């Protein structure tokens, strides 16, 4: 594609809206001291985390709130979406996908939808997928949601993991852009089970 001045411009995915859902209930380091062999000092020294949020609703509910906020920020109706990608490792059910449930709840009748599980790096991996879909011309407008309810699967007696994870959701609307702005690159990697 060419811009008006003759310079080559790539089609890129640019973020035009974003939203979040942070549950109101907090699990503090003092709370964790009652559940496992840990202390506020031990947690703060290693992680810098003072509290994490815990959800009383499901992953799809968290994702829906973040998605609606992202769509509102972008000034977009859900019916305008071509694709919904949900990055999660904690769906409340395996089928239908969280993405498909969000598609129905949001009224995004024209959108394809699926989930992607890449654990902690899920939003980054999903960004690479969304970017590729837009750059290839497969999609013009994509909703990416990262949503987790890790409190459901955490062993709160294991201080190595229980001090790290909480619940919540974030969402971003990506749109095709030929103005030169947008995602320039995504660097992916993996280190096995280490």
N, C-alpha and C positions, 0 to 999 in steps of 0.2 A: 504494500500500500504506500502511496505517496502523500505527503502533506502538500499544502499550497506552495511552500517554498522549494519543493523538489527534493527535500531530504527524505530518506526512507524512514517511515514510522511503523513500528510493529504494533500489532493488535495486542493489547495487554488487558489484564484483569485488574480493575481498580476498586477499592472499597468505597462505597457510597453511603453506607449506613451501618450502624453497630448498636448492639444492645446487650444487656446482661440480666441475670437473675441470681441474686444472692439471698439465700434463705436467712430468716431473721434469727434463728437459734444458733448460738455459738457454743462450741466445745472448747473450753480454755485449757491451758496447760495445767492449771490447778485441778480441773476436772480429770485430766489424764493421770495426775498423780494418784488419784483414787482408784484408777483402773489397772495401772501397770507400774513396774519399777522404773520410775522416771522422776524428773523434777523440772521446774520451770527453767532453772539455770542450765540443766543438761540440754533441754530442747532449744533454748535460745542460743546457746553456744554453737550448736550444730546446724540449726536451721534458720534462726531469726524469726520463727513463727510464734506468735502469742496465743492465737486462737484460730479455729477453723469453723466453717459453717456447716450445719447439719440440716438436712431437708426432711420435712414431714410429708412431702409429696413425691411423686414419681419423676423419673428422668424426663419423660415426655412433657410433663407439666412444667418443669424447669426450662426445658428447651423452648416450649411454646411462648413463655413470657419473654425470654431473650429474643426470640424470633420476631414477635410482634413489635418489640421496641426497635429492632434493627430495621424492619420494614418501614415503620413510622419515621425513623431517622432518615431513611433513604427517600421518603415520600413515594413509596411504591405499594401497590396492591399485590397481595399474594397471587392473584390470578395472572400477573405479569411474569411470574417466575418460570424459568425453563427447567430448573433443577434444584433439588434440595439434598444436601449432603450433611449427615449427622455423624460427627466423630464421638464415639462413646464405646466404653467397654462394660457399661452397666445398664443395658436396656432392661426395662421391667419384664419384657417377654422377648423371645428370640424372633418370633414371626407373628404378625407383620413387623417390619423394621420400624424403628423409632422415626426414621425419615418418612416412611409411608403414613404413619399415624399423624405426624406433623402436617404432611401434605393435606390430609383430610381435614384436620382441625382448622388449619389456616384458610382452607378454601382455595388451595393452589392447584386447581383442576388441570392445568396445562403443564404441570411440572413432573418430571421423573424424580424418583427419590430412592436413596439407599443409605445404609450405615457403613461406616469405616471404623475398624478397631485397630488402632495403633498405640493404645494405652496412653502414657503421658505425652507422647508426641503426636497424638491424634489430630490436633488442630493444624499442626505444621504439615503433616502428611496430606490432610484434606485440602489445605491451601494449594499444595502442588497439584492435586487432582483437579480442583476447581480452576486453577490457572490454566492447566492444559486443556480443559474442556472449552474455556473461553477463547484461548489463543487458537485453537483448532477450528473454531467456528461452530462447534456443537451447541454451545449455549451462549446467550447474550446476558442473561440475568440469573444469578445463582445465589441461593441462601446457604450459608455454611453455619452450622450450629455445633458447638462443642458442649456436651452436657454429661455430667457424671453425678451419680449417687453412690459414691465410694463408701459411705458410712454403712451401707447395706452389706458390703463384702469384707470390711476391715476386721481384723482380729485385734481388738483393743487391749489385749494382753501382750501384744508384740510391739515393743516400743520402737523398733527399727522402722516400722511402717505407720503405725497408728498416729504418730506425731506429725506426719506429713500431709495426710489427705483429708479433704472435706468434700462438700457437695456444692454444686452450682452450675451455671450455664453462661455461655457467651455466644454471641451470634454476629455475623457480618454479612452484608449484602455486597456481592461482587458484580460489577457490570463491565461489559466490553468498552474499551476506550482506545481511540486512535490518536490521542493528544500527546502521547509520550509518557504519561504518568501511569502508575500501576506497579504490579509486582514485577521486579526485575529478575529475580531468581529465587529458588528454594533449594537448600542444600539438605539432602536426606542421607541417612546412614543408619547402621544398626550394629549392635555389639553383642548379639546373641543373648544368652541367659546370664551374663555377668552382672 
